[in-house]
Amino acid sequence: MIRIGLLGCGNIGHVIAKNRENCQIVALYDQVFSRAQELAGISGGTACSDFDSFVGAEFDYVVEAASVQAARQYGEAALANGKHLILLSVGALADPVFLSNLVETARENGRRVYVPSGAVTGLDNLKVGQISPFRRLLLRTTKSPASLGIQATARQLVFQGKAHECIKEFPRNVNVSIALSLAAGRDADVELYADPSVSRNVHEIEAEGEFGEIYIRVSNVPSPDNPATSYLAALSILTLLRNLDSPLVVGT
Ligand SMILES: NC(=O)c1ccc[n+]([C@@H]2O[C@H](COP(=O)([O-])OP(=O)(O)OC[C@H]3O[C@@H](n4cnc5c(N)ncnc54)[C@H](O)[C@@H]3O)[C@@H](O)[C@H]2O)c1
């Protein structure tokens, strides 16, 4: 049985707490204590009122489903306290200094940092870009204006540029652009559209290289319990946890 600590008890935390299969939630921490208490009631874990008591509990994996700020604030401490780190707020890794410190802390402590596929698919073979660089790598994301926190009455390009710039403007919305960049070994180009006619978050990935061409389109259904969360992102974490100790590893 895998023992985890849940850092962040919001939308994704709820799906994990309700659907966990082969893992035990030992400890929970959220800056809003009542949220940790609520999920402790569902999962049987202990709600912690501060990060130190959370990270001092007996478990092996911190599952971060909080925010880019929380990932930056607590990521290294989690590793330094002997925990592996599963990071959903991947945008934190857009900062090369933070990334390099995090990886070094993981190495020093014999731990690992996991970046789940989250709200997209295809990261497995996009890793070929690390040994055979892509000529082109583009993420085109379309979301409703409300989920981007802006107002728009027609489809509108709200950002065009590099992933590490886009995440600064939209830290809650384009984590996948950083996951994509880390997988492929280069900063992805991003086009971010606000579209009042969409009810789903759509991610399109285009890559070109010596191997040929890739086009992936993911149309994300909201989580059954909470429309603000892409169900795929929560399922992605549950699947990662399910396969962590499997002797059979599928996918690159
Ligand atoms: N990688 C992906 O594909 C992907 C997909 C979806 C969401 N995400 C990211 O996952 C994270 C969680 O998503 P969600 O929909 O569950 O968000 P949410 O807002 O519903 O829940 C986040 C919870 O974390 C808590 N929190 C935030 N900052 C904190 C801090 N510094 N210390 C302690 N607690 C803190 C909040 O109080 C809240 O309860 C977000 O950063 C989101 O952008 C990533």
PDBQT file of the ligand as one rigid body, heavy atoms in Angstrom, charges set to zero:
ROOT
HETATM    1  N1  LIG A 301      -0.738  19.660 -14.486  1.00  0.00    +0.000 N 
HETATM    2  C1  LIG A 301      -1.992  19.742 -14.887  1.00  0.00    +0.000 C 
HETATM    3  O1  LIG A 301      -2.344  19.306 -15.975  1.00  0.00    +0.000 OA
HETATM    4  C2  LIG A 301      -3.011  20.368 -13.994  1.00  0.00    +0.000 A 
HETATM    5  C3  LIG A 301      -4.386  20.187 -14.258  1.00  0.00    +0.000 A 
HETATM    6  C4  LIG A 301      -5.312  20.733 -13.376  1.00  0.00    +0.000 A 
HETATM    7  C5  LIG A 301      -4.883  21.482 -12.280  1.00  0.00    +0.000 A 
HETATM    8  N2  LIG A 301      -3.539  21.667 -12.090  1.00  0.00    +0.000 N 
HETATM    9  C6  LIG A 301      -3.065  22.447 -10.945  1.00  0.00    +0.000 C 
HETATM   10  O2  LIG A 301      -3.261  21.662  -9.768  1.00  0.00    +0.000 OA
HETATM   11  C7  LIG A 301      -3.460  22.523  -8.661  1.00  0.00    +0.000 C 
HETATM   12  C8  LIG A 301      -4.718  22.097  -7.901  1.00  0.00    +0.000 C 
HETATM   13  O3  LIG A 301      -5.843  22.237  -8.744  1.00  0.00    +0.000 OA
HETATM   14  P1  LIG A 301      -7.327  22.271  -8.117  1.00  0.00    +0.000 P 
HETATM   15  O4  LIG A 301      -8.271  22.367  -9.263  1.00  0.00    +0.000 OA
HETATM   16  O5  LIG A 301      -7.484  21.153  -7.152  1.00  0.00    +0.000 OA
HETATM   17  O6  LIG A 301      -7.259  23.683  -7.337  1.00  0.00    +0.000 OA
HETATM   18  P2  LIG A 301      -8.208  24.207  -6.158  1.00  0.00    +0.000 P 
HETATM   19  O7  LIG A 301      -8.075  25.691  -6.157  1.00  0.00    +0.000 OA
HETATM   20  O8  LIG A 301      -9.574  23.615  -6.237  1.00  0.00    +0.000 OA
HETATM   21  O9  LIG A 301      -7.539  23.618  -4.820  1.00  0.00    +0.000 OA
HETATM   22  C9  LIG A 301      -6.276  24.032  -4.377  1.00  0.00    +0.000 C 
HETATM   23  C10 LIG A 301      -6.247  23.881  -2.845  1.00  0.00    +0.000 C 
HETATM   24  O10 LIG A 301      -4.904  24.110  -2.417  1.00  0.00    +0.000 OA
HETATM   25  C11 LIG A 301      -4.906  25.028  -1.340  1.00  0.00    +0.000 C 
HETATM   26  N3  LIG A 301      -3.671  25.829  -1.417  1.00  0.00    +0.000 N 
HETATM   27  C12 LIG A 301      -3.305  26.713  -2.385  1.00  0.00    +0.000 A 
HETATM   28  N4  LIG A 301      -2.121  27.277  -2.090  1.00  0.00    +0.000 NA
HETATM   29  C13 LIG A 301      -1.730  26.736  -0.913  1.00  0.00    +0.000 A 
HETATM   30  C14 LIG A 301      -0.592  26.930  -0.083  1.00  0.00    +0.000 A 
HETATM   31  N5  LIG A 301       0.383  27.809  -0.400  1.00  0.00    +0.000 N 
HETATM   32  N6  LIG A 301      -0.486  26.212   1.056  1.00  0.00    +0.000 NA
HETATM   33  C15 LIG A 301      -1.465  25.316   1.411  1.00  0.00    +0.000 A 
HETATM   34  N7  LIG A 301      -2.583  25.108   0.665  1.00  0.00    +0.000 NA
HETATM   35  C16 LIG A 301      -2.707  25.803  -0.483  1.00  0.00    +0.000 A 
HETATM   36  C17 LIG A 301      -6.153  25.898  -1.524  1.00  0.00    +0.000 C 
HETATM   37  O11 LIG A 301      -6.603  26.417  -0.281  1.00  0.00    +0.000 OA
HETATM   38  C18 LIG A 301      -7.137  24.907  -2.126  1.00  0.00    +0.000 C 
HETATM   39  O12 LIG A 301      -7.925  24.254  -1.154  1.00  0.00    +0.000 OA
HETATM   40  C19 LIG A 301      -3.517  23.962  -9.239  1.00  0.00    +0.000 C 
HETATM   41  O13 LIG A 301      -2.242  24.585  -9.110  1.00  0.00    +0.000 OA
HETATM   42  C20 LIG A 301      -3.842  23.726 -10.693  1.00  0.00    +0.000 C 
HETATM   43  O14 LIG A 301      -3.382  24.776 -11.525  1.00  0.00    +0.000 OA
HETATM   44  C21 LIG A 301      -2.616  21.116 -12.902  1.00  0.00    +0.000 A 
ENDROOT
TORSDOF 0
